[in-house]
Amino acid sequence: MSVKTNINCLIVDDEAIAREVIATHLSKIDAITVVASCSHAMEAFNIISTHDINLVFLDINMPEISGISFAKSINKDINIIFTTAYRDYAVEGFELQAVDYLLKPISFDRLLKAVNTYFDIYATSNQSVLPQPEANPFMFVRADRRMIKVDFDSIIYIESYSDYIKIHLPNETIVTRETITAIEAKLPAKDFLRIHRSYIVSIANITSFTNEHIVINGHALTISRSYKKEVLELLEKY
């Protein structure tokens, strides 16, 4: 049996930015067709009743009808990849035999791994799964009323201030009206590390760290309590 190359996908999330991030990631995978992007479960029910849907990216914490309830009520031939900002739902999600469970913010690398898991289990026999597409080594951000190209390897760290962020580069700082969560989703997960709700750092540019701080480019940035365990575990592997 060969790889099924036309996978119809549905995105269900009450947060517009979350839907946009997932759709952007999926647009890079040729085998996936996003049929619709829905803000609530009732809309998703209508799509499923009129389209042949193979895979659903489903937020768990939604108003009125939760993702868990929605997953229990649809055809079991439709596979689910849960998405959520809350770790506590993971066990219940896997009890429903979900393909995977993605914790927001979702990077492209992590989403691709979940899609490959879907192909590996449900859409392939003994053949290899989706090829790893070559990711862009840069992103564009809006600043000074124009789109500016930012190379990932030039970023030292990113700092959030409410509804805008500062991207610190070796010789300049770019200020853009963007959320740090949206920017994080664009970054290659293997090269960057979220250490605080207000900081993302380039792993390659870290000069030292303690249990409380990371020193990068002469600045000591605080590691917040909620990120500390993952940050220290990752850095201690190097």
C-alpha positions as CSV (number, residue, x, y, z in Angstrom):
1,M,0.0,0.0,0.0
2,S,1.4,3.4,-0.9
3,V,1.2,6.6,1.0
4,K,-2.2,8.3,0.7
5,T,-1.3,11.7,-0.7
6,N,-4.5,13.6,-0.5
7,I,-5.3,14.0,3.2
8,N,-8.3,16.3,3.9
9,C,-7.7,18.2,7.1
10,L,-9.9,20.3,9.3
11,I,-8.7,22.9,11.9
12,V,-11.0,23.6,14.9
13,D,-9.9,26.2,17.4
14,D,-11.7,29.2,18.9
15,E,-8.5,31.3,18.7
16,A,-7.9,32.9,15.3
17,I,-4.1,33.2,15.7
18,A,-3.9,29.5,16.6
19,R,-5.9,28.5,13.5
20,E,-3.6,30.8,11.4
21,V,-0.4,29.2,12.8
22,I,-1.6,25.7,12.2
23,A,-2.8,26.5,8.6
24,T,0.5,28.2,7.8
25,H,2.4,25.1,9.0
26,L,0.2,22.7,7.0
27,S,0.6,24.8,3.9
28,K,4.2,23.7,3.7
29,I,3.1,20.0,3.5
30,D,2.1,19.0,0.0
31,A,0.1,15.9,1.1
32,I,-2.3,17.9,3.3
33,T,-5.3,19.8,2.1
34,V,-6.9,22.1,4.6
35,V,-10.6,21.9,3.8
36,A,-11.8,24.4,6.4
37,S,-10.8,26.2,9.5
38,C,-13.5,26.5,12.2
39,S,-13.9,28.6,15.3
40,H,-16.3,26.3,17.1
41,A,-17.5,22.7,17.2
42,M,-21.0,23.3,15.6
43,E,-19.3,24.7,12.5
44,A,-17.0,21.8,12.4
45,F,-19.9,19.3,12.6
46,N,-21.3,20.9,9.4
47,I,-18.0,20.6,7.6
48,I,-17.7,16.9,8.5
49,S,-21.2,16.2,7.4
50,T,-20.5,17.7,3.9
51,H,-16.9,16.8,3.3
52,D,-14.6,13.7,3.5
53,I,-12.4,14.7,6.4
54,N,-9.4,12.4,7.3
55,L,-7.7,14.4,10.0
56,V,-8.7,17.1,12.5
57,F,-6.4,19.5,14.4
58,L,-8.7,20.0,17.4
59,D,-8.4,22.4,20.3
60,I,-9.5,20.9,23.6
61,N,-10.5,23.9,25.6
62,M,-13.3,25.5,23.6
63,P,-16.6,27.1,24.7
64,E,-19.9,25.3,24.6
65,I,-18.7,22.0,23.2
66,S,-15.2,21.0,24.3
67,G,-12.7,19.3,21.9
68,I,-13.0,16.1,24.0
69,S,-16.8,16.0,23.6
70,F,-16.5,16.8,19.9
71,A,-14.0,14.0,19.4
72,K,-16.2,11.5,21.2
73,S,-19.2,12.4,18.9
74,I,-17.6,12.1,15.4
75,N,-16.9,9.2,13.2
76,K,-14.1,7.1,14.6
77,D,-12.5,6.8,11.2
78,I,-11.6,10.5,11.4
79,N,-8.3,10.9,13.2
80,I,-7.6,13.6,15.8
81,I,-4.5,15.6,16.7
82,F,-5.3,17.5,19.8
83,T,-3.9,21.0,20.3
84,T,-4.1,22.9,23.6
85,A,-2.3,25.3,25.9
86,Y,-2.9,23.0,28.9
87,R,-0.8,20.0,29.7
88,D,-3.4,18.5,32.0
89,Y,-5.6,17.3,29.2
90,A,-2.9,15.0,27.7
91,V,-4.0,11.8,29.4
92,E,-7.7,12.2,28.4
93,G,-6.7,13.0,24.9
94,F,-4.6,9.9,24.5
95,E,-7.4,7.8,26.0
96,L,-9.4,8.8,22.9
97,Q,-6.6,7.2,20.8
98,A,-5.6,10.6,19.4
99,V,-2.7,10.5,16.9
100,D,-0.8,13.1,18.9
101,Y,-1.2,15.9,21.4
102,L,0.4,19.2,20.6
103,L,1.1,21.8,23.3
104,K,0.8,25.5,22.1
105,P,2.6,27.4,20.8
106,I,3.1,24.8,18.1
107,S,6.3,24.8,16.1
108,F,6.5,23.6,12.5
109,D,8.9,20.8,13.5
110,R,6.6,19.5,16.2
111,L,3.5,19.6,13.9
112,L,5.4,17.8,11.2
113,K,6.3,15.1,13.6
114,A,2.6,14.6,14.4
115,V,1.6,14.5,10.8
116,N,4.3,11.9,10.1
117,T,3.0,9.9,13.0
118,Y,-0.5,10.0,11.3
119,F,1.0,8.8,8.0
120,D,3.0,6.1,9.7
121,I,0.1,4.7,11.6
122,Y,-2.9,5.3,9.3
123,A,-1.8,6.0,5.8
124,T,1.2,3.8,5.0
125,S,2.3,0.3,4.9
126,N,6.0,-0.3,4.7
127,Q,6.9,2.8,2.9
128,S,8.5,5.9,4.3
129,V,6.3,8.8,5.4
130,L,6.3,12.4,4.4
131,P,9.7,13.8,3.4
132,Q,11.1,16.6,5.6
133,P,10.5,19.8,3.6
134,E,13.4,22.3,3.7
135,A,12.4,25.0,6.1
136,N,13.2,28.6,5.4
137,P,16.2,29.9,7.3
138,F,14.5,33.3,7.8
139,M,11.2,35.0,8.5
140,F,9.6,38.4,7.6
141,V,8.4,40.8,10.2
142,R,6.6,44.1,9.9
143,A,8.5,47.2,11.1
144,D,8.6,50.8,10.0
145,R,5.7,50.1,7.6
146,R,7.6,47.5,5.7
147,M,8.3,43.8,5.8
148,I,11.9,43.1,7.0
149,K,13.7,39.8,6.4
150,V,15.2,38.4,9.6
151,D,17.7,35.5,9.3
152,F,17.2,33.0,12.2
153,D,20.9,32.6,12.8
154,S,21.3,36.4,13.3
155,I,18.8,36.5,16.2
156,I,20.3,36.7,19.7
157,Y,17.1,36.8,21.7
158,I,13.6,38.1,21.5
159,E,11.9,40.2,24.2
160,S,8.2,40.8,24.6
161,Y,6.5,44.0,25.8
162,S,2.7,43.6,25.9
163,D,1.5,43.8,22.2
164,Y,4.9,44.3,20.6
165,I,8.3,42.6,20.6
166,K,12.0,43.4,20.2
167,I,14.1,41.2,18.1
168,H,17.7,41.7,19.2
169,L,20.3,41.2,16.5
170,P,24.1,41.7,16.6
171,N,24.0,45.3,15.4
172,E,20.3,46.4,15.7
173,T,17.0,45.8,17.4
174,I,13.9,45.4,15.3
175,V,10.6,46.4,17.0
176,T,7.4,44.8,15.6
177,R,3.8,44.7,16.7
178,E,3.5,41.0,17.1
179,T,2.9,38.5,20.0
180,I,5.8,36.5,21.2
181,T,3.7,33.3,20.9
182,A,3.1,34.0,17.2
183,I,6.8,34.7,16.6
184,E,7.8,31.5,18.5
185,A,5.7,29.4,16.1
186,K,7.8,30.7,13.2
187,L,11.1,29.8,14.8
188,P,12.9,26.5,14.3
189,A,12.4,24.7,17.7
190,K,15.8,23.1,17.6
191,D,17.6,26.5,17.6
192,F,15.5,28.6,20.0
193,L,14.3,28.2,23.6
194,R,11.4,29.9,25.4
195,I,12.6,30.6,29.0
196,H,10.0,33.1,30.1
197,R,6.6,34.5,28.9
198,S,8.7,37.5,27.8
199,Y,11.9,35.9,26.5
200,I,13.0,33.5,23.7
201,V,16.7,33.0,23.3
202,S,19.0,31.6,20.6
203,I,20.5,28.5,22.1
204,A,23.8,29.0,20.1
205,N,24.3,32.4,21.7
206,I,23.9,31.4,25.4
207,T,27.2,32.0,27.2
208,S,26.3,30.6,30.6
209,F,23.3,29.7,32.8
210,T,22.2,29.1,36.3
211,N,19.0,27.8,37.8
212,E,17.6,31.3,37.7
213,H,19.2,33.1,34.7
214,I,20.5,32.7,31.2
215,V,23.4,35.0,30.2
216,I,23.3,35.9,26.5
217,N,25.1,38.8,24.8
218,G,26.0,40.2,28.2
219,H,22.4,40.2,29.4
220,A,21.1,38.1,32.3
221,L,17.6,36.9,31.4
222,T,15.3,35.4,34.0
223,I,14.2,31.8,33.6
224,S,10.6,31.8,34.9
225,R,9.3,29.1,37.2
226,S,6.9,27.7,34.6
227,Y,9.7,27.1,32.0
228,K,12.5,26.2,34.4
229,K,12.2,22.4,34.4
230,E,12.2,22.1,30.6
231,V,14.9,24.7,30.1
232,L,17.3,23.2,32.5
233,E,16.7,19.6,31.3
234,L,17.4,20.7,27.7
235,L,20.5,22.8,28.4
236,E,22.0,20.1,30.6
237,K,21.9,17.7,27.6
238,Y,24.5,19.8,25.7
